[in-house]
Amino acid sequence: MADKVLRVGMVGYNFMGKAHSNAWRQVNHFFPDLPAKVELHTLCGRTKDATEKHAGIYGWNRTVNDFQELLDNPDIDIIDITSPNNQHAEMTIRACNAGKAVLCEKPLAMNVAEAEAVVAAAKKNKTINMVCHNYRRAPAIAFAKQMIENGDLGDRFFHFRARYAQDWIVDPEFPLVWRLQKSVAGSGSNGDLAAHLIDVAHFLIGGMKEVCGLMETFVKDRPVLAEVKAGLSATAGKKRGKVTVDDAVSFIGRFKNGAVGNIEATRFATGHKNGMEFEINGNKGSIIFNFEDMNRLKYFSVDDPVGKQGFRDILVSEGVHPYWKAWWPPGHIIGYEHTFIHTVADLITNVVEGKNTHPTFVDGLECQKVLDAVDASVKSRTWEKV
């Protein structure tokens, strides 16, 4: 293992803070050949007692309650931002200006203007940067990228169909958490869930050029929040407040390469917990993926013999598949948390080598352009260019 040490300062400690903390804590154990070791240097949070509690649970060495203290500390090399969406752009710009490498949770910003300002700050400061679109580093999706580049789906794409289905707010008495407030979240299922589908589409087949969409808010008001609990759970208070984001979004679109897209995201798909799925159809084959069966990729090839054609299952758990050499023997599957470990592993290499890899802040901006275009289309009730 390398002697170089990269010290991380992270802001936020709830759902994403837990996922990121686990990644930083585990990465050197399973990727021992990385060019640097990681130190969980400082955790930043608004509340002193809660920050200290979570630092003890996750293994952080120090705590602060002022983000500026992370930036002013010369020992900290990487700033990891897992706070709510409305803080992403401001904190990221400040971290770039402070000369730190930056990992920011998605979405990068609340709108295109903010995302452009983030990209400009990173360019000005030559910041090593990454947006945490962790699904790119699920082995099956990373392998799908290799297959596409190898021409296994052909040289022309026809369809990108995708759906992200959850059901955690179907209960109308579920409280008004920050993800249901536009002033903090920016949007609902659009920025929270559809952003993942858009980014995967960009990663696998390229950018979109125009969209036409609709949104719906099924529950207009909810009990105010009394207490945030683990994951996406919370306790309701007695008063009620207005829901100001979309519960569901659906849009069609055209890609720059001529493919057509059909994308849906909802938090009201009863029975679905994290059903992120997509299908890509090319002139030589197709692939299907569902994150709830994340170690498997379905593949159809027109080159298979007539009479023996059909979708085959590829279990992406052998050493030939991306990232798998770090883990277990074939068939010993991995899970959600490992996508974050893969993400920070690549970021560590980036920081040491002084170069960026996907997804950068520019990728985050391209995703935000689609999100904003969908929002504009809903308001104008017509097609909008990206």
C-alpha positions in Angstrom: 0.0 0.0 0.0 1.2 3.5 -0.8 2.7 5.8 1.8 0.9 8.9 0.6 -2.1 9.9 2.7 -5.1 11.9 1.4 -7.2 13.5 4.2 -10.9 13.9 3.7 -13.2 16.5 5.1 -16.9 15.7 4.7 -20.1 17.7 5.3 -23.3 15.8 6.1 -23.9 12.6 8.1 -27.4 11.2 7.3 -28.3 8.9 4.4 -25.6 9.9 1.9 -23.2 10.8 4.7 -23.4 7.2 5.9 -22.9 5.8 2.4 -19.9 8.1 1.7 -18.3 7.5 5.1 -18.5 3.7 4.6 -16.8 4.2 1.2 -13.9 6.2 2.5 -13.5 3.8 5.4 -13.5 0.6 3.3 -11.7 1.7 0.1 -8.1 0.9 1.1 -9.1 -2.5 2.5 -10.4 -3.7 -0.8 -8.3 -1.6 -3.2 -4.9 -2.0 -1.5 -3.0 -1.0 -4.7 -4.4 2.5 -4.8 -1.7 5.3 -4.9 -2.7 6.7 -1.5 -4.2 5.8 1.8 -7.3 7.6 3.1 -7.8 9.3 6.4 -11.3 10.2 7.6 -10.0 13.5 8.9 -13.0 15.8 9.8 -16.8 15.5 9.7 -18.8 18.7 9.5 -22.4 19.1 10.6 -24.7 21.8 11.8 -25.4 20.2 15.2 -22.5 19.6 17.6 -24.0 16.6 19.4 -25.3 14.9 16.3 -22.0 15.5 14.4 -19.9 14.0 17.2 -22.3 11.0 17.5 -22.0 10.2 13.8 -18.3 10.8 13.7 -17.9 8.1 16.4 -20.2 5.7 14.5 -18.5 6.2 11.1 -14.9 6.6 12.2 -14.1 10.3 11.6 -11.2 11.6 13.7 -12.5 15.2 14.3 -15.6 17.3 14.0 -16.5 20.9 13.2 -19.7 22.7 12.9 -18.6 25.4 10.4 -17.9 24.4 6.8 -15.3 27.1 6.5 -13.1 25.3 9.0 -12.9 22.4 6.5 -11.7 24.8 3.8 -9.2 26.6 6.1 -7.5 23.4 7.2 -4.4 22.9 5.1 -4.2 19.2 6.0 -7.5 18.4 4.2 -7.0 17.4 0.6 -10.5 16.3 -0.5 -13.9 17.9 0.4 -16.9 15.6 0.2 -20.3 17.3 0.1 -23.3 15.2 1.1 -25.5 18.0 2.4 -29.0 18.9 1.0 -29.2 20.0 -2.6 -29.5 23.8 -2.0 -26.0 23.8 -0.5 -24.2 21.9 -3.2 -23.3 24.7 -5.6 -22.2 27.3 -2.9 -20.1 24.8 -1.0 -18.6 23.3 -4.1 -17.5 26.7 -5.4 -16.0 27.6 -2.0 -14.1 24.3 -1.9 -12.8 24.9 -5.5 -11.6 28.4 -4.5 -9.9 26.9 -1.4 -7.8 24.6 -3.6 -9.3 21.3 -2.5 -10.3 18.3 -4.7 -14.1 18.0 -4.5 -16.6 15.2 -4.6 -20.2 16.4 -4.6 -23.4 14.4 -4.3 -25.8 14.7 -7.2 -27.5 16.8 -8.3 -24.6 19.2 -8.7 -26.9 22.3 -8.4 -30.4 23.5 -8.2 -30.5 24.8 -11.8 -28.3 25.3 -14.9 -27.1 28.8 -13.8 -25.7 27.4 -10.5 -24.2 24.4 -12.3 -22.4 26.6 -14.8 -21.0 28.7 -11.9 -19.6 25.4 -10.4 -18.0 24.3 -13.6 -16.4 27.8 -14.0 -15.0 27.7 -10.5 -13.5 24.2 -11.1 -12.0 25.3 -14.4 -10.5 28.5 -12.9 -9.0 26.6 -10.0 -8.0 23.5 -12.0 -9.9 21.5 -9.4 -9.9 17.7 -9.5 -13.7 17.1 -9.4 -16.4 14.5 -9.5 -20.1 14.3 -9.1 -21.3 11.2 -7.2 -23.4 9.5 -9.8 -22.5 6.2 -8.2 -24.6 4.0 -10.5 -22.0 4.5 -13.3 -19.8 2.2 -11.2 -22.2 -0.7 -10.6 -20.2 -3.5 -12.3 -23.1 -4.4 -14.6 -23.5 -0.8 -15.9 -19.7 -0.3 -16.2 -19.6 -3.6 -18.2 -22.5 -2.4 -20.3 -20.4 0.6 -21.2 -17.6 -1.7 -22.3 -20.0 -3.8 -24.4 -21.4 -0.7 -26.1 -17.8 0.6 -26.9 -17.0 -2.9 -28.2 -19.9 -2.7 -30.7 -21.9 -5.5 -29.1 -25.2 -3.5 -29.6 -24.2 -2.3 -33.0 -23.3 1.2 -34.3 -26.8 2.7 -34.1 -29.1 3.1 -31.1 -32.9 3.2 -31.4 -34.3 3.3 -27.9 -33.4 4.2 -24.3 -36.2 3.3 -22.0 -35.8 3.8 -18.3 -37.9 3.9 -15.1 -36.9 4.7 -11.5 -39.6 3.5 -9.2 -39.8 4.0 -5.4 -42.8 4.0 -3.0 -41.5 5.6 0.2 -44.0 8.5 0.2 -47.1 6.7 -0.9 -48.5 7.2 2.6 -50.1 10.7 2.7 -49.2 11.0 6.3 -45.5 10.6 5.7 -43.9 13.9 6.9 -42.7 16.9 4.9 -39.0 16.1 4.7 -36.5 18.4 2.9 -36.8 16.2 -0.3 -40.4 17.4 -0.6 -39.5 21.1 -0.4 -38.5 22.9 -3.6 -36.5 25.6 -1.7 -34.1 22.9 -0.4 -34.4 20.0 -3.0 -34.9 22.0 -6.2 -37.2 19.3 -7.5 -38.7 16.0 -6.5 -38.5 12.8 -8.4 -37.1 14.7 -11.3 -33.8 15.8 -9.7 -33.7 13.0 -7.2 -34.4 10.0 -9.4 -34.6 10.9 -13.0 -31.2 12.5 -12.7 -29.7 9.0 -12.3 -31.4 7.8 -15.4 -30.3 10.9 -17.4 -26.8 10.4 -16.3 -26.7 6.7 -17.1 -28.1 7.6 -20.6 -25.4 10.2 -21.1 -22.8 7.7 -19.9 -23.9 4.9 -22.1 -25.3 6.4 -25.4 -24.7 10.2 -25.3 -26.6 13.4 -24.7 -30.1 14.5 -25.3 -31.2 17.4 -27.5 -34.9 17.9 -26.8 -37.6 16.7 -24.3 -41.3 16.9 -23.7 -42.6 16.0 -20.2 -45.2 16.1 -17.5 -45.2 16.1 -13.7 -47.7 15.3 -11.0 -47.9 15.9 -7.3 -50.3 13.4 -5.9 -50.3 14.5 -2.2 -50.4 18.3 -2.0 -49.8 18.7 1.8 -48.3 16.6 4.5 -47.5 16.7 8.3 -44.5 18.8 9.1 -41.3 17.0 10.1 -40.7 16.2 13.7 -37.6 14.0 13.5 -35.3 12.6 10.8 -34.5 8.9 11.2 -32.3 6.5 9.4 -32.3 6.3 5.6 -35.5 7.9 4.2 -37.6 7.5 7.3 -38.9 10.3 9.5 -41.4 11.1 12.3 -44.4 13.4 11.6 -45.4 16.4 13.6 -48.9 17.7 14.2 -49.1 20.7 11.8 -49.2 20.4 8.0 -47.3 22.0 5.2 -47.4 22.3 1.4 -45.5 19.8 -0.8 -43.7 22.0 -3.4 -42.1 19.4 -5.7 -43.1 16.7 -8.1 -44.1 13.2 -6.9 -43.7 11.8 -10.4 -42.2 12.8 -13.7 -42.4 11.3 -17.2 -40.8 12.6 -20.4 -39.9 11.6 -23.9 -36.9 12.9 -25.7 -34.6 12.7 -28.6 -30.9 12.0 -28.3 -28.2 13.7 -30.4 -27.4 10.3 -32.1 -30.9 9.8 -33.3 -32.2 7.5 -30.5 -35.5 8.2 -28.8 -35.9 8.2 -25.1 -38.7 7.4 -22.7 -37.9 8.2 -19.0 -40.1 7.9 -15.9 -39.4 8.5 -12.3 -41.8 8.2 -9.4 -42.0 7.9 -5.6 -45.5 6.5 -5.9 -44.9 3.0 -7.4 -46.4 0.9 -4.7 -44.3 -2.1 -4.0 -41.1 -0.8 -5.6 -38.3 0.2 -3.2 -35.4 1.1 -5.6 -36.4 -0.1 -9.0 -33.9 1.7 -11.2 -34.1 0.0 -14.6 -33.3 0.7 -18.2 -33.3 -1.0 -21.7 -31.2 0.0 -24.6 -32.0 -1.3 -28.1 -29.3 -1.1 -30.9 -29.2 -2.5 -34.4 -27.1 -5.5 -33.3 -28.4 -6.2 -29.8 -30.1 -5.0 -26.6 -29.3 -4.8 -22.9 -31.6 -4.7 -19.9 -30.6 -3.7 -16.3 -32.5 -3.5 -13.0 -30.7 -2.2 -9.9 -32.8 -4.4 -7.6 -30.9 -7.3 -9.4 -27.8 -5.3 -9.8 -25.3 -8.1 -10.3 -27.1 -9.2 -13.5 -27.2 -7.8 -17.0 -29.5 -9.2 -19.7 -28.1 -9.2 -23.3 -29.6 -10.1 -26.7 -27.4 -10.4 -29.8 -28.6 -10.7 -33.4 -25.4 -12.6 -34.1 -26.5 -15.6 -32.1 -27.5 -18.6 -34.3 -31.1 -18.6 -35.6 -33.2 -20.7 -33.4 -31.0 -20.1 -30.4 -31.5 -16.4 -30.0 -32.9 -14.8 -26.8 -32.0 -12.7 -23.9 -29.2 -14.3 -21.9 -28.2 -13.5 -18.2 -24.7 -12.3 -17.6 -23.8 -12.5 -13.9 -21.2 -9.8 -13.6 -19.4 -11.4 -10.7 -16.1 -12.6 -12.2 -12.8 -11.0 -12.3 -13.2 -10.0 -16.0 -15.9 -7.5 -15.0 -15.2 -4.0 -13.9 -14.2 -3.6 -10.2 -14.8 -7.2 -9.4 -11.2 -8.2 -8.7 -11.5 -6.2 -5.5 -14.3 -8.4 -4.1 -15.3 -12.0 -3.9 -15.3 -15.3 -5.9 -17.8 -15.6 -8.8 -21.5 -15.6 -7.7 -20.8 -13.9 -4.3 -22.7 -10.8 -5.1 -22.1 -7.2 -4.0 -24.6 -4.4 -3.2 -25.5 -0.7 -3.2 -22.7 0.4 -0.9 -20.0 -1.0 -3.2 -20.8 1.6 -6.0 -19.7 4.3 -3.6 -16.5 2.5 -2.8 -15.7 2.2 -6.5 -16.4 5.9 -6.9 -14.0 7.0 -4.2 -11.4 4.5 -5.4 -11.3 6.2 -8.8 -11.3 9.6 -7.2 -8.3 8.8 -5.1 -6.4 7.9 -8.3 -7.5 11.1 -9.9 -6.3 13.2 -7.1 -2.9 11.6 -7.0 -2.4 11.7 -10.8 -3.9 15.2 -11.1 -6.5 14.4 -13.7 -10.2 14.0 -13.9 -12.4 11.1 -14.9 -16.2 10.7 -15.3 -18.5 12.0 -14.1 -17.0 15.5 -13.8 -18.8 18.7 -12.9 -19.3 19.1 -16.7 -21.3 15.9 -16.7 -23.3 17.2 -13.8 -24.0 20.4 -15.8 -25.2 18.3 -18.8 -27.5 16.4 -16.6 -28.9 19.6 -15.1 -29.6 21.0 -18.6 -31.9 18.1 -19.2 -33.6 18.4 -15.8 -34.2 22.1 -16.4 -35.5 21.4 -19.9 -38.0 18.9 -18.6 -39.2 21.4 -16.0 -39.6 24.1 -18.7 -41.5 21.6 -20.9 -43.9 20.9 -18.1 -44.6 24.6 -17.7 -44.8 25.4 -21.4 -46.7 22.1 -22.3 -44.5 21.7 -25.4 -41.1 20.4 -26.6 -38.1 22.1 -25.1 -34.5 22.0 -26.4 -31.8 20.9 -24.0 
